[in-house]
């Protein structure tokens, strides 16, 4: 699947906007629990956001393979697996998290890393882009020879050409999550989705569109995002600040939409587009309000309705699997591609073992539990 060359130009423009916000600046004012060095890599008509890490401790998972494949998995097992089975799995993961730390798995360069939960890719046409991709990888190896090179958020349905090209350059694929894709919304007939759209049409809450968001709304959006993604789910999720949301909104990188009660924002979603795909990296609502209000349903209905209206496919990332399945989301394995052939043997061995564990234990568990 691909998008037009014109959307590749749009991708580069958005990457440059990312660079103007983040390159050369510390990240904690934008993502409170993230220490990384954002920059841009450019070669042959491709421009990518990129993050460089030197094994900093306690980072959000979007820049930390140790958190992605160790700490977050341990938490997820605790949430989804019954205790008699969870304890030995968690013990195994704790042991392997230690191995990854000793192997400095977080000494990593992540290309096309926007510091979001899901990174979207432009179209890839081998005749046009293969040399540029090889040049970008060579540039990363030259500048950071002691770092593993990563590409996150790849799935075979949307990114098959990227996966093939990266494998051709010697990258290994590591399963990371099961994400939910909506590829044919105009023809979707799922009853739950229809009910959500009806609820959206009749809600007494007042909608706030992106153009009307001001500084107080972004401060409230940070609090609402924290209620859901940090307090309810995990402190390993990126802690986006009001400054992050405000700067990305001003740069046209994120569109916001919210629901207000008495003028106070009670639910918010921030969407990110690339070519023909949309994702929702910012979702939050006041979790103390009655569940009967259906705030999460309303936010997701807005995203799916927007995608249906604009002819977009949707990547709703991981989590809330049953909710997404009941509205037509189809699961797809998401991979990270990692290049480690230039690293010392013990570090290569640790990453090979990680791939074995992810394929042998992680993937069957995700499929069995329908995560």
LINGIRA-V493934 format. One record per pair of residues at least 6 apart in sequence whose ideal C-beta (glycine too) atoms are under 8 Angstrom apart, sorted by the first residue. I is the first residue (numbers start at 1). J is the second residue. Records with the same first field share a line. If there is no record, write none. Layout:
I = J, J
This chain:
1 = 157, 158, 160
2 = 123, 124, 125, 161
3 = 122, 123, 275, 276
4 = 123, 275
5 = 123, 125, 128
7 = 122, 123, 274, 275, 276
8 = 45, 46, 122, 123, 129
10 = 122, 274, 275
11 = 47, 122, 274, 275
12 = 45, 46, 47
14 = 252, 253, 274
15 = 40, 47, 48, 49
16 = 40, 47
17 = 251, 252, 253
18 = 38, 40, 49, 114, 251, 253
19 = 38, 39, 40, 49
20 = 251
21 = 30, 247, 248, 251
22 = 30, 38, 49, 115
23 = 38, 39, 40
24 = 38, 39
25 = 38
26 = 35
27 = 34, 35, 36, 38, 115
28 = 34, 35
29 = 241, 243
30 = 115, 240, 241, 243, 244, 247
31 = 60, 115, 238, 239, 240, 241, 244
32 = 239, 241
33 = 58, 59, 60, 235, 238, 239
34 = 59, 60, 62, 63, 115, 238, 239
35 = 53, 56, 59
36 = 51, 52, 53, 56, 59, 63, 115
37 = 51, 52, 53
38 = 49, 50, 51, 115
39 = 49, 50, 51, 52
40 = 47, 48, 49, 50
41 = 47, 48, 50, 111, 136, 139, 140
42 = 48, 136
43 = 132, 135, 136, 139
44 = 129, 131, 132, 135, 136
45 = 128, 129, 132
46 = 122, 129, 132, 133, 136
48 = 111, 112, 136
49 = 112, 113, 114, 115
50 = 109, 110, 111, 112, 113, 140
51 = 63, 109, 110, 113, 115
52 = 108, 109, 144, 147
53 = 59, 63, 64, 106, 107, 108, 109, 110, 147
54 = 106, 107
55 = 101, 104, 105, 106, 107
56 = 106
59 = 67, 106
60 = 67, 236, 237, 238, 239
61 = 67, 68, 71, 72, 236, 237, 238
62 = 113, 115, 116, 117, 152, 238
63 = 106, 108, 110, 113, 115
64 = 106
65 = 100, 105, 106, 108, 148, 150, 336, 338, 354
66 = 97, 100, 101, 105, 106
67 = 236
68 = 176, 336
69 = 96, 97, 100, 105, 174, 176, 354, 358
70 = 93, 94, 96, 97, 100, 101
71 = 97, 236
72 = 234, 236
73 = 93, 362
74 = 90, 93, 94, 97
75 = 234, 236
76 = 371
77 = 86, 89, 90, 93
78 = 86, 90
80 = 369, 371
81 = 89, 365, 369
89 = 361, 365
92 = 361
96 = 353, 354, 357
99 = 350, 353
100 = 106, 350, 354
102 = 350
103 = 346, 347, 349, 350, 351
104 = 347
105 = 148, 347, 350, 351, 354
107 = 146, 147, 148
108 = 147, 148, 149, 150
109 = 140, 144, 147, 148, 149, 150
110 = 150, 151, 152
111 = 136, 137, 140, 149, 150, 151
112 = 119, 121, 151, 152, 153
113 = 119, 150, 152
114 = 272
115 = 238
116 = 238, 272, 279, 281
117 = 237, 238, 279, 281, 317, 318
118 = 153, 179, 279, 281, 315, 317
119 = 152, 153
120 = 153, 272, 273, 274, 275, 277, 279, 315
121 = 153, 154, 158, 159, 162, 274
122 = 274, 275
123 = 161, 275
124 = 133, 159, 161, 162, 165
125 = 161
126 = 161, 165
129 = 165
130 = 165
133 = 165, 166, 169
134 = 169
137 = 149, 169, 339
140 = 147, 149
141 = 149, 339, 342
145 = 342
146 = 343
148 = 338, 339, 340, 343, 347, 351
149 = 171, 338, 339, 340
150 = 336, 337, 338, 339
151 = 162, 166, 171, 336, 337
152 = 176, 336
153 = 159, 334, 336
154 = 162, 163, 166, 173, 334, 335, 336, 337
155 = 179, 181, 315, 332, 333, 334, 335
156 = 163, 332, 333
157 = 181, 183, 332
158 = 181, 277, 313, 315, 332
163 = 173, 335, 337
166 = 337
167 = 173, 337
169 = 339
170 = 339, 341
171 = 337, 338, 339
172 = 337, 338, 339, 340, 351, 352, 355
173 = 335, 336, 337, 355
174 = 335, 336, 337, 338, 351, 354, 355, 358
175 = 333, 334, 335, 358, 359, 362, 363, 366
176 = 334, 335, 336, 358
177 = 317, 318, 333, 334, 366, 371
178 = 318, 321, 331, 332, 333, 334, 366, 367, 371
179 = 315, 316, 317, 318, 331, 332, 333, 334
180 = 315, 316, 317, 318, 321, 324, 325, 329, 330, 331, 332
181 = 313, 314, 315, 316, 329, 330, 331, 332
182 = 188, 304, 307, 313, 314, 316, 327, 328, 329, 330
183 = 313, 330
185 = 304, 307, 308, 312, 313, 314, 328
186 = 308, 311
188 = 304, 308, 327, 328
190 = 326, 327, 328
192 = 326, 327
193 = 301, 304, 327, 328
196 = 294, 297, 298, 300, 301, 304, 327
197 = 301, 304, 305
199 = 294, 297, 298, 301
200 = 298, 301, 302, 305
203 = 259, 294, 298
205 = 259, 260, 261, 266, 267, 293, 298
206 = 259, 260, 261, 263
207 = 257, 258, 259, 260
208 = 217, 256, 257, 258, 259, 260, 265
209 = 257
210 = 249, 255, 256, 257
213 = 221, 249, 256, 258
215 = 242, 246
217 = 256, 258, 265, 268
218 = 242, 243, 245, 246, 249
219 = 242
220 = 264, 265, 268
221 = 242, 245, 256, 258, 265, 268, 270, 282, 284
222 = 240, 241, 242, 245
223 = 284
224 = 265, 266, 267, 268, 284, 285, 286
225 = 240, 268, 282, 283, 284
226 = 239, 284
227 = 284, 285, 286, 287, 288
228 = 283, 284, 285, 287
229 = 237, 283, 284
230 = 237, 239
231 = 287
232 = 287
233 = 319
240 = 282
245 = 254, 256, 270, 282
248 = 254, 270
249 = 255, 256, 270
253 = 272
254 = 270, 271, 272, 281, 282
255 = 270, 271, 273
256 = 268, 269, 270, 271, 282
257 = 268, 269, 271, 299, 302
258 = 265, 266, 267, 268, 269
259 = 265, 266, 267, 268, 295, 298, 299
260 = 266
266 = 285, 286, 289, 295
267 = 284, 285, 286, 295, 296, 298, 299
268 = 282, 283, 284, 285, 299
269 = 280, 282, 283, 284, 299, 300, 302, 303
270 = 280, 281, 282, 283
271 = 278, 279, 280, 281, 282, 303, 306
272 = 278, 279, 280, 281
273 = 312
276 = 311, 312, 313
277 = 312, 313, 314, 315
278 = 303, 306, 307, 310, 312, 313, 314, 315
279 = 314, 315, 316, 317
280 = 299, 300, 303, 316, 317
281 = 317
283 = 296, 299
285 = 295, 296, 299
286 = 295
289 = 295
296 = 320, 323
300 = 316, 323, 327
303 = 314, 316
304 = 314, 327
306 = 312
307 = 313, 314
314 = 329
316 = 324, 329
318 = 334, 371
321 = 331, 370, 371
322 = 370
325 = 331, 370
331 = 370
333 = 363, 366
338 = 351
340 = 347, 348, 351
341 = 348
343 = 351
365 = 371
